[in-house]
Amino acid sequence: MKNKSLLFFLTALMMGCGSYLFASGIAGSKGNEGDRPGKAQLQNHLKSGNAVSLNWQSLGPDNVGGRTRAILFDKRDATFNTVYAASVAGGIWKSTNLGSTWVKVNQANSNLNVSCMAQTDNNDIYAGTGEYGFSQGTGLYVSTDGDNFSLVPGTMPTMVDNVLEWAYINELAIQNGRIYAATNAGLKYRNSDESQWRTANYIDGEGQLQPLNGFVWDVKVGSNGIVVASIESKVYVSELGQPNGFINQSTKQVLPDTVLNPEKLPSIGLGRIELAVAPSNPDYIYACASDPYGYFDNIYRSIDKGITWEIIFPGHSSLLPDIFVVNNVAYGLVANTIVVYPNNPEEILVGGINMWHGKFINEGYYYWGTDAISSYATSKFSPLYLHELHHTYVFKPNDPKTFLIGTDGGISTNIDGELYFKSLNRTYMTSQFVTLNVNGFGNPIGGTLGNGIQYIGDGTNSPIGAVEVWNGDFNNSGEGGYVAISKINPKVFILSLKGGPFRRTEDKGFSFSTTFLNSGMSAPANTYCPMILWESFNDPTSMDSTRFKASKDITEGEEIIVRSQIYDYPFKTIAPHDIHKGDVVYFKDPLQAKTFLALGDKVYYTKEILDFTKEPEWWQVAKVVGTVSCMSLSADANHLYVGTESGNVFRISNLTHANSAATASITSATCVVATQQIKSFPNRIVTSIAVDPKNPQHILVTLGNYGFDEYVYNVTNALDSLPKFTSVQTNLPHGPVYSSLIELNNSNLIILGTEYGIFLTNNISAPNWVNDNGPMGRIPVKVLLQQTVNGGGIFVPSDDPNIPGVYYPEITNYGVIYAATYGRGVYSSNFFVGIDEPNIDTPPTNAQLAIYPNPVRNELSFTLKGDYASEVFIEIYDFSGRKSKENHLKIQPGSNTFTMDVSNLKRGTYILRCISDTSISTGKFIIVK
């Protein structure tokens, strides 16, 4: 009864709902073995004892949750305030205060991609892994202490008859010590006194036992021991709970002249079916069904243990919307859940896009209202708000009015027993990032799965909290795309969502420009559009000039401050000759901002993305073969390397000489841009290209897809006509490599973001890859980037002594490395950053700064001496270059003493910077707690 056509359709649909960046791990041409070889290699790798650490630190966000399908109240806690929740990518988390805060369970273990959880009568907790269509699982896990989980024997994914058994566990149910598991390869069970797993059977029309070995969506157990399961598109019931006593209740057939078994469930035409058994009366069974394409079919009810059924919520209604559809996209195969109130067998909650509430009114009629009781489209501050795509509702065992909700946006609960809601994502750090960029002060911004675009550490109460900058509409499924923050003006964000909507803002997302793409430019549907914002504070190849008007007489050789055309940003230069007051002189403008954008098979380039007074002028600089999947620039922005979904690698050159439509556009007869395909990897996806910051000849190319032997290639002659691609796989586990980085100061030091986390080597010529996941655990790492832009730190004095000068902050995170994970948020490492104080532009001063006590615990005191009354801008930076606190103070001539509350700062070393109109003073201090 293996319905291969259904499984094929589910794969195609769920991949469409997911992320291309994650789908790059799909199986390769070697069949369906998945990533078993890679995981076996990884276990050997972890046992090898190699030890190195980049000292990864979490940057959050600590207020954004990822897709959550499993929530469990712990029976060991009589108050039931202890709760376990599990993300499909970020592992298992525990709360002891009913979800107010969370901590990671089993910190040292891998991040299990959990889909379901259950607890036995002896308090053992089981966790099933694997999310069909998104990420393969690693089997069934058990914990006897609530903290440490181990693989249950016999459940490691194994190929049996061309099916990878135990790869996806969709639901678990416990019946008097017997464990039922709804898997992709049948309804499995294990008796309490046995270690062997078996497949349950149903009794066919001739009284013969037949194995239930199809794709199992759901399994539930009633208080009287009854077991119900949805397998393929049918419902089976074992009234006495025997694993060999299931009866097919989906036997209704509509014939041309009659209806056979009209009281049964349909035998065909259904897709995913989710089940619920009423806790207070297990004779009541509910089934929420989609059709094979994810559209809403009906909700069915049985009040006689599944023997007869009736429709209580009709689909395809002209009065009520399709509960699984928004903007003509159906999600019933992805998000479908139903639960019965513990104290009322005739009151239920149903989830798809939003939450619906149904209650029995009279025979055959349930009242559903005119719309859902929650909304993803309302304000997030509204008590009706719930994140879209609902996966599980779980009632608190000792309170029939309180329940928790698992959605694509983490965890929520209802308020005071009513149908109003609030988020419970505080410290539930399970967000799934697919793109990442960072400003010059260490604040990350990234596109996420289901949570739009998140900006971290600025504008929130927590230093690692996030603000959602843009979530688009549901055409984009809340999936953030490629993003960029300007280093020249950190208030400028360049944003995109999956499917191609683009925005730019110069006030951190409070308002958006209405201009971005030119006419004729469009993104293919359901794709990510790689984008790079390249900036330099001192580009020696700049062809631009800027106007300078002297406000006083200037002598030859005198240092002067000139303003760039980009945001009037100041830069210092030397007067080439005497300049008289009022004279206008043009200087080379060293500041540059270049943006490259891929739309399908086309690559565009503009120099005007930071100019909000006009629509940027885009030039098409290349057309490649295949849809662009990744791009990377040489340090001087002269060479752009491009990878595609079909495995092609291209080099686009001479970009520093392309400064107008005449020289940049491929439609121009005078175009100087040269594009060459330099490699093809058939049946592969190019996931990332890293360019050596010191040498554009040196690149690294990584590939996706399961089932292959080679995933990483090193190239040392990338500018040649026929570059040589050398595999550097060696001991790296076989599996998708999503991201790569060549360290800024050491061309031999390579860092990879893989399906299994971070790997690095300090000798790319003969690499020995070492795993270095640190606190992030084993997790797919989608993006690696290092801050390679340096500059800023310019102080512009005022001509008026009564008006303070202006300080343009320097880049403070130069050299810091950032990692975007698919399930644990964002991490940073300052391992390659020197501890010397930054080299800043400091005017002459007599000011002195003293910090005490040092080390500091909760309150910092410092004394600052000044020459006259002025304002002082105070900044505190951690050693990853991220601003932690700031304040404005006033000083008087002489010694001035101030205090600052630093109780919210974590343990570590910090820099205190005091900036006045005539001085900049810095000092170090240490927080100890």
Summary of the structure (lengths in Angstrom):
residues: 929
radius of gyration: 30.2
end to end distance: 61.0
largest distance: 106.0
contacts: 3316
relative contact order: 0.09
helix: 5%
strand: 42%
